[in-house]
Each structure stands twice: as C-alpha cells, then as structure tokens.
C-alpha cells in the first residue's frame, strides 16, 4: 500500500470499501484530541450556538433572560431594507473584486511563468500586499486616495484629467474605489495559487502545440486552461466567499460610508451586534449570509462542472 | 520556446504595468511616512520627500502606545503560532495518513470553516469568553487565534506530511514503533522545515488580524497593533497623515520580513495541499 494510490482513489471518488487498512488504533485518538477539543469548543460549538442565537432575542448587557423567539429575527430581516441594501452591496463588491482579481492574477501568473528579466522583482512585489495587515492596506490606500495630499489626484492633475476628487467620500466613487483596493489586496494570493497550478501544466504539451503552429491563445485554451481549470474554479469560489465576508479593509477605508454606500454585510452585522448589542438579530444576518452564499456557489460550481463535461 | 520580439515587448510592458500597480501604494506609504508636515500640506505632493524626517515616527510613538501594542501583538501571535502548530501537527499527520471518518470530518471542517462569516462565530465566542472572564485579555485572543489559524495550518501540514515517503514509516513500524513514536522520531524531524513555515504563517495571520481583536479587546493597554493603528484615524475619518503612515509602515515590517523568508514554502504548501487532496 502506498499513499499515492490511496489519494488517487479518493480523488476519483471510489467508494471506501474497507473500514481501515490498519487495525483500529488508539494512538490516533491520542494524536487527534489536542486539536479536536479546541476545534469543537471554540469553532464548531460557537458556530452551532451562533445559529441557535439567531432564533433568540439575545442582546448584550440586558438583564432579562434571553427568550426563544423562533423565526422572528428572520421575518424582521426580510423587511429590513438596509440589510438587503448591504447584501446587494456585498454581492457587487464580491463579484467586483473576485472577477478582476482573477483575470489580473491569471495574466500576472502567465507572465511570471515566462522567462522574463524582471520576474524576480514582480514576485517579490507580489508578496507585499499579501503580507500586509489589512488595516495597513486600508490606511495606505487612504493615503493614496487622499483628496489633498494623495498620489492619485496628483497624478490625475498631472495628466490633465480634472482637478481630483475625494474618492472615498463620493457617493458614486466610494464603492468602485474600495473595490480597487480589494483587487489589489487579494491579487497576489490568487497569482501565487494560479502560478502553482501553471507549473503543473506539462511543458512538452506546450511545445508540441507550438510545433503544430498553435498561437498563444490556442495554446492557452487547449493546453493550459484544461489543466488549470479545477484549481482556478476552487480559487475563484473561495475568493468569492472571502470577499463577500470581508470586513477590515472597508472598515478602515470608509467604515461603510458615505451614506452606507460601502456598508458590506459584515460591517452591518458588526454594528448591529457590537454597537447596538443585537446579538440575536446579527446572528440571523450571519445565517442568511451563509445560506445565500452557499446557494450561489453551489449554482456556480454545478454549472461550471457541467460545462466542463461537454468540452 | 521561441517567442517573437513583438510579443516579448508586449510581455515586458504588461509586467511593467503590474509592477507599477503593485508597488505604487506601498512606495507612497513609505514616502508619506518620511515627509515633513510642510510637505504633507503642500498641494502638489512629491514622490521623494524633499527633506526626509523621522518626526512622524517620533510623533506616532507619542500619540499612541505603539510599543505596548506591538508587544501585545507579538505575544498573541507567538502564542497562537506555537500552540497551533503543536496541536495541528499530530492531527495533520492522522489526516494525511489515516483515512478514518475522523480525518474526513476534520478535512470537511477545514473547508467549511472558510465559508462562515466571522460574525456568526464571534457573538457566541464573545458570550463564552465573557463568562470565562477572558474578554479584554490576550489569553482569550490567543485561544481564538489558535482555532482561527488551524484550518490553514492543517492544510499546509497535511501537504508536507504527504511529501514524506510512507516507506520510512513502514520501516519504523517494522521496528515496532507505535504511531506516536513514529510521528515524534521519524516524521517530525523530516517535517521540521514545513512546521517552521506553518508556525511563521500562523504568526503573520495573528499579527495581522483585526476583527477578533477589535471585538475582544476593550482597553488601549490590551489592544494589538492593528486596532491601535485605527486610533490614528479620528472619529470623523480625519487623520494625521504623517504619523499614520509612519505607524502603518512600522506595523508592516515584521510581516514583510517573515513573509519574505517563508514565501516559497507557503507556495509549495498551497501547491501540495491543492494537488493532492
């Protein structure tokens, strides 16, 4: 028995015929418990507790006991136009960040996969956004966007493109402005993941295709993309979830303003829970966020996977 | 592979565009951190400070308890990294080698834990930690960070364990070593570089974390660096740009250094995890 065959089998979804090739052994439990207990107590437990809280009127700092109120929070949520507005903004933000992020990262990964002279520099720079605390990324872009002393307005002025504006405070510009930051902040991670995937595409196939006279686009479509596709889909799905649930970046950039134009669902839920103390209501928001994102993702993945069978 | 000169030029132009996009915000941050107040107020900001000064750094330290905040961050991140790796390594070993229902459940949890909005976890945690009197304490924060860092730590470590040839273990088993002995004396030494990389990654994650710290830490004496950084931005969003940039620049340095060291290993860890699971 080798590990390779074991993982291959699982990858092909073969049924697990045996109850375990090794005899049951208690050593395994001994190894697993140190991680299992904190996971159950601090992650799985709170998660389930959180879902329960969504059906209660739990509030912080209240003296009366918490009551079970059934679906009342969810009924209220249904009529909470502010929440759905933040939900819409969250979706616009998640798509607006994930798609350009993926395309830009794919381009950069393809470039970095070539023998180019400045490759090392690009790789080094690609680390920076990834290593930075999100709070610092937010602070940094506030400096870039600063209406008076920011580099963006100064550059635009230099190019003769208007007198500059206050990007983060403008009703129309705030969301696009934070989306740009989101793309910047997450691009490196996506690039590295795609680059890792690219290094799996067999070079010989590429060369064979080039000999047959296939252009760059044909080679990408017929050789690179099919191998990259599973990794690319997984990355995109994960990025979408992370982006939809993100908090720190926008909290630092705009705190959800102006006029709620950048109030992502997480910011909304945070305010509801920790500014107004509505724990039960905020937990219900969390539940709705999970449910809708899961459904969207399931639809996306199922369609994509089906599409893959045809080609 | 042969490439025409035309497309080569195109590639370099594209690469250049990426370099500018990736670098300019950071260069602007650094530049702002060293500018004098007079230059910061100037209507035409320059890239290179005309008379570079360290005043912003001095002022940043005067305005906010940066050193103490950095100390708090360091404690929280070190604690989280050490504990996370200590408890994740054995579990990762079992997940990689032992195809039990438990290993599957753990893998499932790793995936699912990526999808939940933090607010759904933090409200109950807040209540639990409050009952344990662990609100506004670094110990409570470390607990949360450990669990928060576990999924990715497991993900990386499973990849590293799979890269260790199984024959080595079988040899140890033949010699009569139990599972725990095998892990400690055979696998762990081979994994050491991967374990260090994972610990460093967990360290950075905790060093950079903001949401949990914001919710759990109430008093300035306890707050970590990212939370204290936001104090530089006033209630109305007005910020003293120089000190803000200086403090932000300082807060990034440790992660940048650590990240530069382990970047390759994270990449290969992601690769191993993604390909083999």
Interface residues (C-beta under 8 A of the other chain):
Chain A: X1 X2 X3 X6 X7 X10 X16 X20 X21 X22 X25 X27 X28 X30 X31 X32 X34 X35 X36 X38 X39 X42 X43 X44 X45 X46 X47 X49 X50 X51 X53 X58 X60 X104 X107 X108 X111 X114 X116 X117 X118 X119 X121 X122 X124 X125 X126 X127 X128 X129 X130 X131 X132 X133 X134 X135 X136 X137 X139 X140 X141 X142 X143 X144 X146 X148 X149 X150 X151 X154 X157 X184 X187 X188 X192 X193 X195 X196 X197 X199 X200 X206 X207 X210 X216 X231 X234 X238 X241 X242 X245 X247 X248 X251 X252 X255 X257 X265 X266 X269 X270 X273 X274 X279 X282 X283 X285 X286 X287 X289 X290 X293 X294
Chain B: X1 X2 X3 X7 X11 X12 X14 X15 X16 X18 X19 X21 X22 X23 X24 X25 X26 X28 X29 X32 X40 X41 X42 X43 X44 X45 X47 X86 X87 X88 X90 X91 X93 X94 X96 X97 X98 X99 X100 X102 X106 X109 X113 X114 X115 X116 X117 X118 X119 X120 X121 X122 X123 X124 X125 X126 X127 X128 X143 X144 X146 X147 X150 X154 X162 X166 X178 X179 X180 X183 X204 X207 X208 X209 X210 X211 X215 X225 X226 X227 X229 X230 X232 X233 X237 X239 X241 X244 X245 X248 X251 X252 X255 X256 X258 X259 X260 X263 X266 X267 X268 X270 X271 X274 X275 X276 X277
